[in-house]
Amino acid sequence: MRMMWVLVALAVGYSALLGGMYVGQRGLMYHPNDRAPMPAAYGLADMAAVQVPAHDGLKLHGWWKAPREASLPTLLYFHGNAGNLDDRAGRARFLIDQGYGLLMLTYRYNAGAGGAPSEEALIADGRASVDWLGQEQAITRDTLVLYGESLGSGVVSALAGEGRAAAVIIDGGYDSAANVAQAAYPFVPAKWLLKDKFDNAAHLARAEGVAKLIVHGARDRIVPPSRATALYQAAAEPKRLEILENAAHSDLYEHGMVDLLRDFLAETFPQ
């Protein structure tokens, strides 16, 4: 009898754990940050702070710089789930110093925008951002590059699968958020509980003709390198995978990403 009650207690506790993870999963996945940093405060006075309309009328806080020449690519950059634009100021400095155009956006749950995160909403915001670049800045598909860092890879993979850009760069990305969650929480059926699955592999499998650069750190403990390899294997041609031996999750620019990105864009957009 005592054993039966122990098993019942374990079952109830496990069910409560599953229920709590299901209800609170977006709190684990998305990390709101209310700051709306201005580029000039981070050495980027040559960039403009912009408010890009989201799909439902919210305003997405971003930093914008037009390309030095119309023939140079413009990058639409979506960052990871934590932090804000100021955490990527060094990356922005490098990208605009190359002459590339850059729209670096934060999410609807950041910078006081007042939005709630979900896969559907973030991807819809991505579409609205592409539209803003076309309508307000005359940036066409032929020179547009989608850049997704970690979580952001889920947004740009979906847009690439819809043929909205000429190229896509995946920085610390994954084949699906469901597979990353399952690896992180092997004691629960995480991939079945996850609401926002971000199936990047399926999206990039449809992105035929879109040039792809997938870069990952061999020492990444947040998104295992195997997830980047699986994404590469699923992606349609043309594609390139680079695993940086000494890099982890957020330090790719310190271990060779700079040269890889510059070479990839030079090959994709010859001048």
N, C-alpha and C positions, 0 to 999 in steps of 0.2 A: 504493500500500500504506500509506504514511504517513497519508494522508487517511482511510483506512478505520479505522486505529487511533485516530485523533483522534475520529472519529465514535463508535466503540465506547466510548472513554473518556467522551465526553460523555453517551452513553446510560446508561452505568453510574452516572455521577455524578448525573444527573437522577433515575434510579430510586432511588438512595440518598437523595436529597433528599425525594422523595415518601414513601419509607418512613419516614424520620425524622419528617416532618411528621405522617404518619398516626398513628404510635405516640405521638408527644409532643404531639398537638393539645390534649388537655385541660390540659396544663401551660401552654399558651399562652392558653387560654380562661378558666381559673379560677385565681384567685390567692389561695391560702389565707392566713389571718391568724388566729393562735392566741389573740389577745387576747379576753377576755370583759369588755368595758367595762361598768361600772355607771353607770346614768343619773345618779345624784347627783353623780358626779365631773365631769359635763359640764353642770351647771346645770339638771338635770332631776330634782330630788328628789321631785317630784310624780308621777314615773313609777316603776313597779315593774319590777325585773328578774324575768323569768319563764323557765321552761324548758318549751317546748312540745314534746310528744311528736311525733317524726317518724313517717312511715308504718311504719318498721321498728323503732321503739323507741328510736332515738337521741334526744337532747335538743337542740332548737334554742334557742339563746340569743336572747332578745328583750327589748324594752322595751314595757311595757303601761300604758295609761291609758284608763279608761272614759270614754265621752262625758259631757259635762256634763248633758245631758238625753237621755232614751231616744229621742227623735225625731230627734236629730242623727245624722249619719252616722258610722260607724266605718271607718277606713282600715286595710287590711291591706297593709303596705308591704314590698316586696322590692327591695333596693338593687342597685347595679351589681356587676360581677365583682371589683372591687378595693376594698380598704379594709374598714371595719367600721362598726358602728353609731355610734361616736363621731364619725366623719366626717360623719354626718348629724344631729348633735345640734341644729344651728341649724334644720334643717327640722322636726325633731320639736318644737322649742319653738314654732315658728310654728303648726303644725297643732293642737297641744293648746291653745294660747292662743285658738284660734277656738272651742273647745268640742268639737271633734271627738274621737271615740274614736280611738286609734291603737295598733296592734300592729305594731311595726317589728322584723322578724326578720333575723338573719343566717343564713348557709347551713350545711349539714351538714358542710362542709369547713372551717368557721371555729370560733373560740371553744372549741377542744378537743373538739368533738363527735365527732370520729373517723370521719366519713363520707367516702365518695368521691363526687365530683360526676358527674352525668350528667343529661341532659334528663329522662329518665324519673323519676329519683329526686327531682329538684328539683320537678317538677310534682306528684308524689305527696306530697311534703312540704307543698306548697301546699294540697292537698286536706285534709291532716291539720290544717293551721292553721285553715282555715275551720271544720272540725269542732270544733276546740278553742274557737273563738270562740262557736260555737253552744251547745256543751255546758257550757262552764265560765263563759261570760260572757253568755249569753242574747242574743247578737247574731244577728239574723235576716238573711236574704237581702235583705229590703226596705230595710235601712239600711246594708248592707255595700258598701264601695267598694274595689276592687282597685287598688293603686297599684304600677306597675312602672317602676323606673328602669333604663334601659339593659338589662343582662342580665335584670333582674327582669321586664322586659316579656314575656319568653318564658314565665315562670311565670304571670303574671296573664292573659295572652291565652288560654292554655289553659283556665284556670279560668272566664274569661268565656264562652268557647265552650261550656262545660258548663252555663252558666246559674246559676253559683254566687253571683252578686252583682247588685246593681241598677245598678252603674256601674263603669267602669274608666278609669283615668288612665294614659296612656303618656308617660313622661318620657325623651326621648332614645332612643326605641325604634327598631324596625326591622320590615320585612316578614318577613324570615327571616334567621337567623344565617348560613345558607348564602350568601345574596346579599352580606352584609357581608364574609364571608370571601373570596368570589371577587373582590370589589373590592380588598381589601387584598393579595391574593396573585394577581395576574392571570397570573403566569407558570406557575401550576399549576392543575389542575382541582379547585380547593379545594371547590367546592360539592358535588362528587361524593365527595370524601374525608371530608367532615365527618360525624362521628358524631351530634352534637347539633345538629340543624338548626333547631329552634325556629321552626316555620312559623307565625308570628303572624298572617299574612294569612289563612291558611286558618281559624285559630281564630276570629278576629274576624268573618269572613264568616258564621259560624254564630251569632254572638252577637246575634241579632235582639231588639230591645227593650231591650238593655243600653245605657245612655247612655255615650258614649265621648268623652273629651277626649284628643287627641294633640297634644303640644307638643314642638317641636324647635328647636334653634338653627341659624340660617342659616350660622353659621361653624363648625359641628361638623365636625371632621376625623377623628373616630373612627367615627361612624356618619353617613354623608352624608345631608343632608336629603332626597334623592331616595328614600331607604328609608322615611322617615316618610310621604312623599307616597304612595308605593306602598301602604303599610299602610292609609292613610286611604281610598284608592280601593277597596281590597278589602273594607273593613269594612262590615258591615250598618248600616243606620240604627237609631237616631239617632247622629250622629257630628259631631265638630267638630275641625278641624285649625288649629293656630296655629304659624306659623314666626316665631320671634323674631329680628329682623334683626341685633341686636348680640350675640346669645348664641352660645356654643360648645356643648360637650357637657355640662359639669357645673355651669354657672353660670346655669341658667335662672331661678333664684329672684332673681337680681340684675338680671334684664332683663324682668320682667313676668309671670313665672309665678305669683307670689303673687296678683295680682288675677284672673288667668284661673281659677285653681283655686278661689278663694273664690266667684267669680261662678257658675262651673259647679256647684258643690255647692249654692249657694243656689237655683239654678234647678231642680236635680234633686231636691232635698229641701226644698221650701218649708215654712216653719214657720207 
